[in-house]
């Protein structure tokens, strides 16, 4: 509710107050304060300070809300002196007649600071004034919040009956108003009451509900406080592992707010769990941390924290250390503000310590004090009334849950019946569809079988054709190989013939007197120049390699007919000498011819030329 009330800061201000000439957007600052005060208080403090640093006159309500914001900040940081200082500063700007709602809110926050100091009587007096102010403006929601705060004080004073009466009245109003924010704080106090009375199962249910509420609100400190109490409840139910996990998480969250008071309780609770698990060394460490934190801030909780510490030290037989703790606690005047149960617990542990240390006089004095306190508690206690009140709310709570579950079950049953009826038509339709699909499948299956038979016949036919073609290719290859060999042989014969002819021509040149030189020379020269044997060679070669020149020319159209024929000879891999004889050139000319061919093909190496010739299909 504190967060919600912050939003009234500027509702009745003119726009001139919202947007200042100095560039400070007051409305934006207010939104950021509301958003971050309980989740990131240090960030909220920056916006509060920025607003108060505004050079110029602000409306009184702005000063009131900013100083209340400062007070809440220091309350969260467990600095009650600073908290009260800023609340009183806010009072200096407050006019209870002009701004009654803000005035009542300020009183509630001030009471919270006194409650944190364990000055419960002063807190209750201030809350009575706040209730009166809310009644004057007929603010039922404000009255309910005050009832919750009063109950929280009574709870800490161990006046369970009064606490429960106010809590039930608060919850009734808040539920009637459908209030979703502050009701979680009230239910947290109620859960604490149930836990303190031993009704841990129901308390745990309430804690879980409250945890979800604070998580949704992003109220980080309240979430951590609830988590701490929930862990304590689980420990009382002997669910120690789960309890340790929740308490450790709570301590981590609380340490961000520098609240040593509540953090000390967390460490003390961990020590209690370790003691129950007989991990006394770990327990001693936790209790020591808790005691030092409580002593540092003069916390009223030092009495109960010291009592748990003494219990562990007594189990460890460290009586001298225990006596030192007792002496330290006796120096704190704040211990007088501890509730009566905590005092009884402390005197009980003192008695055990002194007995084990053979100090009978102090042991007897502690026992006597314990009995006097118990007698006082017995006179003030009204356990039956408390149980009746608790049972009353628990019954209502459980009845609401049962009613809610019943409505859900009824709804589900009606929905189920409707779904059953609605499901019949789809089932019938589906049956018809399935029958149709089955018929189609049977027909398709028959057709599929026919297709398989046909495909098998086609496959057999293709295999037969493949084998025939394979045999034809084999025969064709044999013919090509035979013609290739023939061609190579013919080339050799032609080369030999040409060589002999050339030799005869040379002989005629050298011995013209011995023969009819001119006649023989003319005939032989005619034979050498005759191109018919080249035509025969090309014909034979083309029969063996009928597509080679065509395919090569397709790849390299720049090659001439002579180039293609030369490449044909190269494909036969004839020696340069034989190729020179066939072409009537020297072997060196053959090399030059190869070079020109490579240039036309735009390649550089013999390997590339050979690769092209071998890869060109015949």
C-alpha positions in Angstrom: 0.0 0.0 0.0 2.9 2.3 0.7 3.9 2.0 -2.9 0.4 2.7 -4.1 0.1 5.8 -1.9 3.1 7.4 -3.5 1.2 7.9 -6.7 -1.0 10.6 -5.0 2.0 13.0 -4.8 1.1 15.1 -7.9 -2.6 14.3 -8.6 -3.7 17.8 -7.6 -0.6 19.7 -8.8 -0.7 21.9 -11.9 1.4 20.9 -14.9 3.8 23.8 -14.0 4.8 21.8 -10.9 5.3 18.6 -13.0 7.7 20.0 -15.6 10.2 22.3 -14.1 12.2 24.9 -16.0 15.4 23.4 -14.8 14.7 20.2 -16.8 13.7 18.0 -13.8 10.7 16.0 -14.7 9.0 15.6 -11.4 6.3 13.2 -12.6 9.0 11.0 -14.1 10.9 11.1 -10.8 7.7 10.2 -8.9 7.1 7.2 -11.1 10.7 6.0 -10.7 10.5 6.4 -6.9 7.3 4.4 -6.8 8.9 1.7 -9.0 12.2 1.3 -7.2 11.7 2.2 -3.5 11.1 -1.3 -2.3 13.1 -3.2 -4.9 16.1 -0.9 -5.5 16.0 1.6 -2.6 19.4 3.1 -3.5 18.1 4.1 -7.0 15.0 5.6 -5.4 17.2 7.7 -3.1 18.9 9.3 -6.1 15.5 10.4 -7.5 14.4 11.7 -4.1 17.6 13.7 -3.7 17.3 15.0 -7.3 13.7 16.2 -6.6 14.6 17.9 -3.3 17.6 19.7 -4.9 15.2 21.5 -7.2 15.9 25.2 -7.1 12.6 26.8 -6.4 9.4 26.4 -4.4 7.7 23.0 -4.5 4.3 22.1 -3.3 4.1 20.9 0.3 2.8 17.5 -0.8 6.0 17.0 -2.8 8.2 17.7 0.3 6.0 15.5 2.4 6.2 12.5 0.0 9.9 13.0 -0.6 10.7 13.0 3.1 8.5 10.0 3.6 10.4 8.3 0.9 13.7 9.1 2.7 12.1 7.7 5.9 11.1 4.5 4.2 14.6 4.2 2.6 16.3 4.4 6.0 13.7 2.1 7.5 14.6 -0.5 4.9 18.2 0.0 5.7 17.4 -0.6 9.4 18.4 3.0 10.4 15.4 3.9 12.6 17.0 7.2 13.9 17.4 8.6 10.3 14.0 7.2 9.5 12.2 9.0 12.3 14.2 12.2 11.5 12.8 12.4 8.0 9.3 11.4 9.1 9.4 14.3 11.6 10.7 16.6 8.8 7.7 15.5 6.6 5.4 16.4 9.6 6.7 19.9 9.4 5.2 20.3 6.0 2.0 18.3 6.7 -1.4 19.7 7.4 -3.7 17.1 8.9 -6.8 19.0 7.9 -5.7 19.8 4.4 -4.0 16.5 3.6 -5.5 14.0 6.0 -4.6 10.9 3.9 -1.0 11.8 3.7 -0.9 12.7 7.4 -2.3 9.3 8.3 0.1 7.6 6.0 3.0 9.4 7.7 1.8 8.3 11.1 1.7 4.7 10.0 5.3 4.9 8.7 6.4 6.5 11.9 4.8 3.8 14.0 6.6 1.2 11.9 9.9 2.8 12.9 9.0 2.5 16.6 7.9 -1.1 16.1 11.3 -1.9 14.7 12.8 -0.3 17.8 10.6 -2.7 19.9 8.8 0.4 21.3 5.4 -1.2 20.8 3.4 1.0 23.1 4.5 4.1 21.3 3.8 2.5 18.0 0.3 1.6 19.1 -0.4 5.1 20.2 0.6 6.5 16.9 -1.5 3.9 15.0 -4.5 4.9 17.1 -4.1 8.4 15.8 -3.7 7.1 12.2 -6.9 5.0 12.6 -8.8 8.1 13.8 -7.6 10.2 10.9 -8.7 7.5 8.4 -12.1 7.2 10.0 -12.5 11.0 9.7 -12.3 10.7 5.9 -14.1 7.3 5.8 -11.1 5.5 4.2 -11.8 1.9 4.9 -8.8 0.7 3.1 -6.6 2.9 5.3 -8.3 1.6 8.4 -7.7 -2.0 7.3 -4.0 -1.2 6.8 -3.8 0.3 10.3 -5.5 -2.9 11.7 -2.8 -4.9 10.1 0.0 -2.8 11.6 -1.6 -3.0 15.0 -1.8 -6.8 14.8 1.8 -6.9 13.8 2.8 -5.1 17.0 0.5 -7.3 19.1 2.1 -10.4 17.5 5.5 -9.3 18.6 4.2 -8.6 22.1 2.9 -12.2 22.1 -0.7 -11.0 22.4 -2.0 -13.5 19.9 -5.7 -13.0 20.6 -5.5 -9.2 20.0 -3.3 -9.8 17.0 -5.7 -12.2 15.4 -8.8 -10.0 16.1 -7.2 -7.1 14.3 -5.9 -9.3 11.5 -9.3 -10.8 10.8 -10.9 -7.4 10.7 -8.2 -6.1 8.4 -8.5 -9.1 6.0 -12.3 -8.8 6.0 -12.2 -5.1 4.8 -9.4 -5.7 2.3 -11.2 -8.6 0.7 -14.4 -6.6 0.6 -12.5 -3.8 -1.2 -10.7 -6.3 -3.4 -7.4 -4.8 -2.3 -4.5 -6.7 -3.9 -1.4 -5.0 -2.5 -1.4 -4.6 1.2 -3.4 -7.8 2.0 -0.2 -9.8 1.6 1.4 -7.9 4.5 -1.6 -8.7 6.6 -1.6 -12.4 5.6 2.1 -12.5 6.4 1.4 -11.4 10.0 -1.5 -13.9 10.2 0.9 -16.7 9.0 3.4 -15.7 11.7 0.6 -16.0 14.3 -0.3 -19.5 13.1 3.3 -20.6 13.1 3.9 -19.2 16.7 0.8 -21.2 17.8 2.2 -24.4 16.3 -0.2 -24.7 13.3 2.8 -25.0 10.9 1.0 -26.7 8.0 -1.6 -24.0 7.6 1.1 -21.3 8.2 3.2 -22.8 5.4 0.2 -22.6 3.0 -0.3 -18.9 3.8 3.5 -18.2 3.4 3.4 -19.7 -0.1 0.5 -17.5 -1.0 2.1 -14.4 0.4 5.5 -15.2 -1.4 3.8 -15.3 -4.7 2.1 -12.0 -4.0 5.3 -10.2 -3.0 7.1 -11.7 -6.0 4.5 -10.3 -8.4 4.8 -6.9 -6.7 8.6 -7.0 -6.9 8.7 -6.1 -3.2 12.1 -7.6 -2.7 12.5 -7.0 1.0 9.0 -8.2 2.0 9.7 -11.3 -0.2 13.0 -12.0 1.6 11.3 -11.5 5.0 8.5 -13.9 4.1 11.1 -16.4 2.8 12.9 -16.3 6.1 9.7 -17.0 8.1 8.7 -19.7 5.6 12.1 -21.3 6.2 11.6 -21.1 9.9 8.2 -22.8 9.5 9.7 -25.6 7.4 12.4 -26.1 10.1 9.7 -26.5 12.7 8.2 -29.2 10.4 11.6 -30.8 10.4 12.1 -30.2 6.6 15.6 -29.1 7.3 17.2 -29.2 3.8 14.3 -27.1 2.3 14.4 -24.8 5.3 18.2 -24.1 4.9 17.7 -23.4 1.2 15.0 -20.8 1.8 16.7 -19.2 4.8 20.0 -18.9 2.9 18.2 -17.2 -0.1 16.4 -14.9 2.4 19.7 -13.8 4.0 21.2 -13.1 0.5 18.2 -10.9 -0.3 18.2 -9.1 3.1 21.9 -8.3 3.0 21.3 -6.1 0.0 19.3 -3.8 2.3 22.0 -3.8 5.1 19.4 -4.9 7.6 21.6 -6.5 10.2 18.6 -6.9 12.5 16.7 -9.4 10.4 19.9 -10.9 8.8 21.0 -11.8 12.3 17.8 -13.7 12.8 18.4 -15.6 9.6 21.9 -16.7 10.7 20.5 -17.7 14.1 17.8 -19.9 12.3 20.6 -21.6 10.3 22.4 -22.2 13.6 19.2 -23.8 15.1 18.9 -26.1 12.2 22.5 -27.2 12.4 22.1 -27.8 16.1 19.0 -30.0 15.4 21.1 -31.9 12.8 23.9 -32.2 15.5 26.3 -30.2 13.3 27.4 -28.3 16.4 30.6 -26.7 15.0 28.6 -25.2 12.0 25.9 -24.2 14.4 28.4 -22.3 16.6 29.7 -20.3 13.6 26.2 -19.3 12.5 25.2 -18.3 16.1 28.4 -16.3 16.5 27.7 -14.3 13.3 24.1 -13.7 14.4 25.1 -12.5 17.9 27.7 -10.1 16.6 25.3 -8.6 14.1 22.6 -8.1 16.8 25.1 -6.7 19.3 26.4 -4.3 16.8 23.1 -2.6 16.3 21.8 -3.1 19.9 18.9 -5.2 18.6 16.1 -6.2 20.9 16.4 -9.6 19.3 19.7 -10.2 20.9 17.9 -12.0 23.8 16.5 -14.8 21.7 19.6 -14.9 19.5 21.8 -15.2 22.5 19.5 -18.0 24.0 19.9 -20.1 20.9 23.7 -19.4 21.0 23.8 -20.5 24.6 22.0 -23.7 23.8 24.6 -24.7 21.3 27.5 -23.7 23.5 26.1 -25.8 26.4 25.8 -28.8 24.1 29.5 -28.2 23.2 30.3 -27.9 26.9 31.8 -24.5 26.3 30.5 -23.1 29.5 33.1 -20.3 29.9 32.2 -18.9 26.5 28.5 -19.2 27.4 29.0 -17.2 30.6 30.8 -14.5 28.5 27.7 -14.3 26.2 25.4 -14.1 29.3 27.5 -11.2 30.7 27.5 -9.4 27.3 23.7 -9.6 27.1 23.2 -8.4 30.6 24.9 -5.1 29.6 22.3 -4.3 27.0 19.4 -2.3 28.4 17.4 -3.1 25.2 16.9 -6.6 26.6 14.2 -5.3 28.8 12.1 -4.7 25.7 12.3 -8.4 24.7 9.0 -10.3 24.8 8.4 -12.5 27.8 8.9 -15.8 25.9 12.3 -14.8 24.8 13.2 -13.8 28.4 12.0 -17.2 29.7 14.1 -18.9 27.1 17.2 -16.9 28.0 16.8 -17.5 31.8 16.4 -21.2 31.0 19.7 -21.4 29.1 21.4 -19.3 31.9 20.2 -21.9 34.4 21.7 -24.8 32.4 25.0 -22.9 31.9 25.4 -22.1 35.6 24.4 -25.6 36.7 27.1 -27.1 34.4 29.6 -24.5 35.7 28.7 -25.5 39.3 27.5 -22.0 40.1 24.4 -23.0 42.1 23.5 -19.6 43.3 23.3 -18.0 39.9 21.6 -21.1 38.5 18.9 -20.8 41.2 18.5 -17.1 40.6 18.0 -17.8 36.9 15.4 -20.5 37.6 13.6 -18.2 40.0 13.4 -15.5 37.3 12.2 -18.0 34.8 9.4 -19.2 37.0 8.2 -15.7 37.8 8.1 -14.9 34.1 6.2 -18.1 33.3 3.7 -17.2 36.0 3.2 -13.8 34.4 2.7 -15.3 31.0 0.2 -17.8 32.4 -1.9 -15.0 33.8 -1.8 -13.0 30.6 -2.3 -15.9 28.2 -5.6 -16.8 26.6 -4.8 -19.8 24.6 -8.4 -21.0 24.1 -9.6 -17.7 22.7 -6.6 -17.6 20.4 -7.2 -21.1 19.1 -10.9 -20.4 18.5 -10.1 -17.3 16.5 -7.4 -19.1 14.5 -9.7 -22.0 13.8 -12.4 -19.6 12.7 -10.2 -18.0 10.0 -8.7 -21.3 9.0 -12.2 -22.8 8.5 -13.2 -19.9 6.4 -10.0 -20.1 4.4 -10.3 -23.8 3.8 -14.0 -23.4 3.0 -13.2 -20.9 0.3 -10.5 -23.3 -1.1 -13.0 -26.2 -1.0 -15.7 -24.0 -2.7 -13.2 -22.9 -5.3 -12.2 -26.5 -5.9 -15.8 -27.6 -6.1 -16.6 -24.9 -8.6 -13.6 -25.9 -10.7 -14.6 -29.6 -10.4 -18.2 -28.8 -11.5 -16.9 -26.7 -14.3 -14.6 -29.5 -15.4 -17.4 -32.1 -15.1 -19.8 -30.0 -17.3 -17.0 -29.4 -19.8 -16.3 -33.2 -19.8 -19.9 -34.1 -20.4 -20.1 -31.5 -23.2 -16.9 -32.8 -24.7 -18.2 -36.4 -24.6 -21.3 -35.5 -26.5 -19.3 -33.3 -28.9 -16.8 -36.1 -29.3 -19.4 -38.6 -30.6 -19.9 -36.9 -34.0 -16.2 -36.8 -34.8 -15.9 -40.4 -33.8 -18.6 -41.5 -36.1 -17.3 -39.3 -38.9 -13.8 -40.7 -38.2 -15.2 -44.2 -38.5 -16.7 -43.5 -41.9 -13.5 -41.9 -43.0 -11.5 -44.9 -41.8 -13.7 -47.3 -43.7 -13.4 -45.2 -46.8 -9.7 -45.0 -46.4 -9.4 -48.7 -45.9 -11.4 -49.4 -49.1 -9.1 -46.9 -51.0 -6.1 -48.6 -49.5 -7.2 -52.1 -50.6 -7.8 -50.8 -54.1 -4.5 -49.0 -54.2 -2.8 -52.1 -52.9 -4.1 -54.1 -55.8 -3.1 -51.5 -58.2 0.3 -51.3 -56.5 0.8 -55.0 -56.9 -0.1 -54.8 -60.6 2.4 -51.9 -61.0 5.1 -54.0 -59.3 4.6 -56.9 -61.7 4.7 -54.5 -64.7 7.8 -52.8 -63.2 9.4 -56.2 -62.8 8.8 -57.1 -66.4 10.2 -53.7 -67.5 13.2 -54.2 -65.3 13.9 -57.7 -66.8 13.5 -56.2 -70.3 15.9 -53.4 -69.5 18.4 -55.8 -68.0 18.2 -57.9 -71.2 18.7 -54.8 -73.4 21.6 -53.7 -71.2 23.3 -57.1 -71.5 22.9 -57.0 -75.4 24.3 -53.5 -75.6 27.1 -54.5 -73.3 28.0 -57.4 -75.6 27.8 -55.1 -78.7 30.1 -52.5 -77.0 32.5 -55.3 -76.3 32.5 -56.5 -79.9 32.8 -52.9 -81.1 35.8 -52.2 -78.8 37.5 -55.3 -80.1 37.0 -54.1 -83.7 38.4 -50.7 -82.8 41.4 -52.2 -81.1 42.0 -54.5 -84.1 41.7 -51.5 -86.5 43.9 -49.4 -84.3 46.6 -52.1 -84.4 46.2 -52.4 -88.2 46.5 -48.6 -88.5 49.7 -48.5 -86.4 51.1 -51.4 -88.5 50.2 -49.6 -91.8 51.8 -46.4 -90.5 55.0 -48.3 -89.8 54.9 -49.8 -93.3 54.3 -46.4 -94.8 57.1 -44.9 -92.8 59.5 -47.7 -94.0 58.3 -47.4 -97.6 58.9 -43.6 -97.5 62.3 -44.1 -96.0 63.3 -46.6 -98.8 62.0 -44.3 -101.4 64.0 -41.4 -100.0 67.1 -43.7 -99.9 66.6 -44.6 -103.6 66.1 -41.0 -104.6 69.4 -40.2 -102.8 71.1 -43.1 -104.6 70.0 -41.9 -107.9 71.3 -38.5 -107.1 74.7 -39.9 -106.1 75.1 -42.5 -109.1 73.3 -41.1 -112.0 75.5 -42.8 -114.6 74.7 -46.4 -113.6 70.9 -46.2 -114.0 68.3 -44.4 -116.1 68.3 -41.7 -113.5 65.8 -39.3 -114.7 63.2 -42.0 -115.4 63.6 -43.6 -112.0 63.8 -40.3 -110.2 60.7 -39.1 -111.7 58.7 -42.2 -110.8 60.0 -42.3 -107.2 59.4 -38.6 -106.7 55.9 -39.0 -108.0 55.4 -41.9 -105.6 56.6 -39.8 -102.6 54.4 -36.8 -103.5 51.4 -39.0 -104.0 48.9 -38.2 -101.3 46.8 -41.3 -101.8 48.6 -43.1 -98.9 47.7 -40.2 -96.6 44.1 -40.5 -97.8 44.2 -44.2 -97.0 45.7 -43.5 -93.6 43.0 -41.0 -92.8 40.3 -43.4 -93.9 41.7 -46.2 -91.8 42.2 -43.9 -88.8 38.7 -42.4 -89.1 37.3 -45.9 -89.2 39.1 -46.7 -85.9 38.5 -43.3 -84.4 35.6 -41.9 -86.3 34.6 -39.2 -83.8 37.9 -38.1 -82.4 38.7 -35.3 -84.9 35.1 -34.1 -84.8 35.0 -34.0 -81.0 38.4 -32.4 -80.8 37.4 -29.7 -83.3 34.3 -29.0 -81.3 36.4 -28.3 -78.2 39.1 -26.3 -80.2 37.5 -24.8 -83.4 40.7 -22.9 -84.0 42.5 -26.1 -85.1 43.0 -26.7 -88.9 42.5 -30.0 -90.7 46.2 -30.6 -90.7 46.3 -29.8 -86.9 43.5 -32.3 -86.3 45.4 -35.0 -88.3 48.6 -34.2 -86.4 46.7 -34.6 -83.1 45.5 -38.0 -84.5 49.1 -39.1 -84.9 49.9 -37.8 -81.4 47.0 -39.8 -79.9 48.7 -42.9 -81.4 51.8 -42.0 -79.3 54.2 -42.5 -82.3 57.8 -41.5 -81.9 58.8 -38.1 -83.3 61.1 -39.8 -85.9 58.2 -41.9 -87.4 55.9 -39.0 -87.4 58.6 -36.9 -89.2 59.0 -39.5 -91.9 55.2 -39.7 -92.4 55.0 -35.9 -92.7 58.3 -35.5 -94.6 59.7 -33.2 -91.9 62.4 -33.5 -89.3 61.8 -34.6 -85.7 62.6 -31.0 -84.7 59.7 -29.8 -86.8 57.4 -32.2 -85.1 58.4 -30.6 -81.7 57.7 -27.2 -83.2 54.4 -28.4 -84.6 53.5 -29.6 -81.1 54.3 -26.2 -79.6 52.1 -24.4 -82.1 49.2 -26.9 -81.4 49.6 -26.1 -77.7 49.5 -22.4 -78.4 46.3 -22.7 -80.3 44.8 -24.8 -77.6 46.0 -22.2 -75.0 47.9 -24.7 -72.9 51.6 -24.9 -71.9 52.6 -28.4 -70.9 52.9 -31.8 -72.5 50.8 -33.3 -69.7 47.9 -31.0 -70.5 48.1 -31.9 -74.2 48.2 -35.6 -73.4 45.3 -35.2 -71.0 43.2 -33.4 -73.6 43.9 -36.1 -76.3 43.2 -39.0 -74.0 40.0 -37.4 -72.6 38.6 -36.6 -76.1 36.1 -39.4 -76.9 36.6 -41.5 -80.0 
